[in-house]
Amino acid sequence: MTTEPSTIDTWNTYSNHQLARGLQLPDLTRWDWGTPGAGPGIEPFGDVNGARVLDLGSGLGRHAAHLAALGADVTAVDASAAQHQRAVNRYPGHTSGLRLLCADAVAHLRDADPYDLIYSVCSMPYLDPGRLLPVLVNALVPGGRLLFSALHTNSTGTGPSSELVVRPEILRLPGTTEDHQVMMWTLAPELWKDLLVQHGLSLESVTTIDSPDPGNHVSYRLYAARRPQKASNRTGIDSTVVGG
Ligand SMILES: C[S@@+](CC[C@H](N)C(=O)[O-])C[C@H]1O[C@@H](n2cnc3c(N)ncnc32)[C@H](O)[C@@H]1O
C-alpha cells in the first residue's frame, strides 16, 4: 500500500471542496458507469431484489442508494472520511437496505461475509490490484458476480497500459482549474482479464463506454466477471467449491 494513502488524501481534498461548495447533486435518474448518458445503464445487474451487494469505493452513495431502493441489501464502502461524510449527510439515519461504511475496501472484503455481487463505479483502478484481487474471489459467493468500470483512455487521449504499472492521472476540482495528481492502475482489457483469471474469476464481458461528445477522449470499460461455481485446480480438473 504505497501510493494508495496519497490517493485517499486527494479524495478527501476533492470531497471537502464539494462539501464547501454545498453542491447538491440530484439522485440518479439513469445509472451511469462513468460517463452520464453513455454506455449501459443498470441492465447488467439484472434483478437485485434481496441480493447482498457491495459498492466498492462508493463516494457520495448515489449508486448504492439506487440499488437499495430496488430491494438490494447494499453495503457502500469508501476509504475517504470526507467522501463518507458526504454520503452520510446525504443519506442520514436509516435508509432501508443501505449501510454506509468508512473503511479500506480490501480490509472490509477480508472480514466481510461473501457478497452475491460486488460492483464498483470507476473506483477499482485506485486500488493496487496486487492487494485487491487476492481477496476478491473469496469475498464473492460461488457464482457471485463482479461488475466494475475502469478508466481506459484519459482526457489527453492516452490509452491504457499493457503492463501492471501505476501511473499519474489528473483529478480536477469541479468548478476550478485546480488539478491534482492521483495514481491509478489504468490497465488494458487483456491485462484485466489475465489478472482476474489468475485470481480465480472468469471474465464474461467487456463493454466500451465512449463519450457521446466526439471531442472528449475519455473512455471507460465495463467489466463483468464471475466467481465460478467450481474452481479449476492445477490439473485442469474441476473441483467443487465448498467454502471460501
Ligand atoms: C472516482 S470516485 C468514485 C465514487 C463513486 N463510485 C461514484 O461513481 O460517484 C473513487 C472513490 O474510490 C474511493 N477509494 C479509493 N481507494 C479506496 C479504497 N482503498 N477503499 C475504499 N474506497 C476507496 C475514493 O475515496 C473515491 O471516493
PDBQT file of the ligand as one rigid body, heavy atoms in Angstrom, charges set to zero:
ROOT
HETATM    1  C1  LIG A 301     -13.898   8.172  -8.831  1.00  0.00    +0.000 C 
HETATM    2  S1  LIG A 301     -14.504   8.087  -7.177  1.00  0.00    +0.000 S 
HETATM    3  C2  LIG A 301     -15.984   7.139  -7.497  1.00  0.00    +0.000 C 
HETATM    4  C3  LIG A 301     -17.049   7.326  -6.452  1.00  0.00    +0.000 C 
HETATM    5  C4  LIG A 301     -18.397   6.688  -6.786  1.00  0.00    +0.000 C 
HETATM    6  N1  LIG A 301     -18.253   5.277  -7.110  1.00  0.00    +0.000 N 
HETATM    7  C5  LIG A 301     -19.081   7.426  -7.911  1.00  0.00    +0.000 C 
HETATM    8  O1  LIG A 301     -19.143   6.897  -9.015  1.00  0.00    +0.000 OA
HETATM    9  O2  LIG A 301     -19.539   8.547  -7.678  1.00  0.00    +0.000 OA
HETATM   10  C6  LIG A 301     -13.390   6.893  -6.426  1.00  0.00    +0.000 C 
HETATM   11  C7  LIG A 301     -13.681   6.601  -4.971  1.00  0.00    +0.000 C 
HETATM   12  O3  LIG A 301     -12.888   5.487  -4.565  1.00  0.00    +0.000 OA
HETATM   13  C8  LIG A 301     -12.568   5.672  -3.212  1.00  0.00    +0.000 C 
HETATM   14  N2  LIG A 301     -11.426   4.806  -2.846  1.00  0.00    +0.000 N 
HETATM   15  C9  LIG A 301     -10.145   4.886  -3.304  1.00  0.00    +0.000 A 
HETATM   16  N3  LIG A 301      -9.389   3.937  -2.715  1.00  0.00    +0.000 NA
HETATM   17  C10 LIG A 301     -10.202   3.228  -1.883  1.00  0.00    +0.000 A 
HETATM   18  C11 LIG A 301     -10.006   2.116  -1.005  1.00  0.00    +0.000 A 
HETATM   19  N4  LIG A 301      -8.791   1.544  -0.843  1.00  0.00    +0.000 N 
HETATM   20  N5  LIG A 301     -11.067   1.635  -0.329  1.00  0.00    +0.000 NA
HETATM   21  C12 LIG A 301     -12.302   2.212  -0.469  1.00  0.00    +0.000 A 
HETATM   22  N6  LIG A 301     -12.530   3.281  -1.257  1.00  0.00    +0.000 NA
HETATM   23  C13 LIG A 301     -11.502   3.786  -1.974  1.00  0.00    +0.000 A 
HETATM   24  C14 LIG A 301     -12.250   7.165  -3.134  1.00  0.00    +0.000 C 
HETATM   25  O4  LIG A 301     -12.252   7.662  -1.818  1.00  0.00    +0.000 OA
HETATM   26  C15 LIG A 301     -13.357   7.743  -4.016  1.00  0.00    +0.000 C 
HETATM   27  O5  LIG A 301     -14.494   8.101  -3.272  1.00  0.00    +0.000 OA
ENDROOT
TORSDOF 0
